Amino acid sequence: MTHTCWVWTASTRDGEYGQFRDDDQAKVFAHRWAYEWFVGPIPAGLTIDHLCRNPRCVNPAHLEPVTSKINTLRGNTLAAVNARLTACRRGHPFDAANTHVNARGSRVCLACNRERCRRNYARRKARA
């Protein structure tokens, strides 16, 4: 991968992704066009990820076809940041022995869950 982004300076969508109109007047994303022109067709079901994290970049060496999930997890969204965490906020590790994935797909720290259950039990016992 070269270190130099090819920054799109013409029209953009929301100030980010480069775009232009083709001969049929349909909008085309510049990074997708660049990938297809220099590398080849984008495989079905995949999206283009900017490895350089610059949405205006059209350098094909910085573009990679990936699934939507991988593209999201490589970014800086809340879901991506949380997926990269290796421990809960109290420092317990997210590993096979200490992690449960709930019905919503969120990770639950089992050590914190046990502590929370003990506190609730003690609180209920003190009231009784």
C-alpha positions in Angstrom: 0.0 0.0 0.0 1.3 3.4 -0.9 1.1 6.1 1.8 -0.2 8.8 -0.5 -4.0 9.2 -0.7 -5.4 10.2 -4.0 -7.9 12.8 -2.6 -11.0 13.4 -4.6 -11.4 17.2 -5.0 -14.6 17.5 -7.0 -18.2 16.9 -5.9 -18.7 15.0 -2.6 -21.7 13.4 -0.8 -22.1 15.1 2.6 -18.5 16.4 2.3 -17.1 12.9 2.5 -17.3 10.4 -0.4 -16.4 11.6 -3.8 -19.1 11.4 -6.5 -19.8 12.3 -10.1 -22.5 11.6 -12.7 -21.9 9.1 -15.4 -23.1 9.3 -19.0 -26.6 8.2 -17.9 -26.6 11.0 -15.3 -26.6 8.4 -12.5 -24.5 9.3 -9.4 -21.4 7.2 -9.1 -19.1 7.0 -6.0 -15.6 7.9 -7.1 -13.9 5.3 -4.8 -16.0 2.5 -6.2 -15.4 3.6 -9.8 -11.6 3.8 -9.1 -11.5 0.3 -7.7 -13.4 -1.1 -10.6 -11.3 0.8 -13.2 -7.9 -0.1 -11.7 -8.6 -3.5 -10.0 -11.8 -5.1 -11.4 -15.4 -5.7 -10.4 -16.4 -5.5 -6.8 -17.6 -8.9 -5.7 -21.3 -9.3 -5.1 -22.3 -8.6 -1.5 -19.2 -6.7 -0.7 -18.6 -3.0 -0.1 -15.4 -1.0 -0.5 -13.4 -0.2 2.7 -10.9 2.7 2.8 -7.9 1.2 4.5 -6.5 4.7 5.0 -9.8 5.8 6.7 -10.0 8.8 4.3 -13.4 8.7 2.6 -12.3 11.0 -0.2 -9.4 8.8 -1.2 -9.6 7.0 -4.5 -6.2 5.3 -4.5 -7.0 1.7 -5.4 -4.2 0.5 -3.2 -6.1 2.0 -0.2 -9.4 0.3 -1.2 -10.5 -3.3 -0.2 -13.7 -5.1 -0.8 -15.1 -6.5 2.5 -18.4 -7.4 4.0 -20.5 -4.7 5.5 -19.9 -6.1 9.0 -16.1 -6.0 8.6 -16.3 -2.5 7.2 -18.3 -1.3 10.2 -16.1 -3.0 12.7 -13.0 -1.4 11.2 -14.5 2.0 11.7 -14.8 4.3 14.7 -18.5 3.8 15.5 -19.6 2.9 19.0 -20.2 -0.8 17.9 -16.6 -0.9 16.5 -15.0 0.6 19.5 -16.9 -1.8 21.9 -16.0 -4.8 19.7 -12.3 -4.0 20.1 -12.5 -3.8 23.9 -10.7 -6.7 25.6 -12.0 -6.0 29.2 -15.1 -4.6 30.8 -15.0 -1.1 32.4 -14.0 -2.7 35.8 -11.0 -4.5 34.1 -12.4 -8.0 33.9 -11.3 -9.8 30.7 -13.7 -10.5 27.9 -12.7 -14.1 27.4 -14.5 -17.4 26.9 -14.7 -18.1 30.7 -16.0 -14.6 31.7 -18.2 -13.5 28.8 -21.8 -14.1 27.9 -23.4 -12.8 24.7 -27.0 -11.8 25.4 -29.9 -11.9 23.0 -29.2 -8.4 21.7 -25.6 -9.5 20.7 -24.0 -7.5 23.5 -21.2 -8.9 25.6 -21.9 -9.3 29.4 -19.1 -9.6 31.9 -20.0 -12.6 34.1 -17.8 -11.3 37.0 -19.6 -8.0 37.1 -23.0 -9.8 36.7 -22.2 -12.0 39.7 -21.2 -9.0 41.8 -24.4 -7.2 40.8 -26.5 -10.3 41.8 -24.8 -10.5 45.2 -25.5 -6.8 45.9 -29.1 -7.1 44.9 -29.5 -10.3 47.0 -28.0 -8.5 50.0 -30.2 -5.5 49.5 -33.4 -7.6 49.3 -32.3 -9.6 52.4 -31.7 -6.5 54.4 -35.2 -5.2 53.6 -36.9 -8.4 54.6 
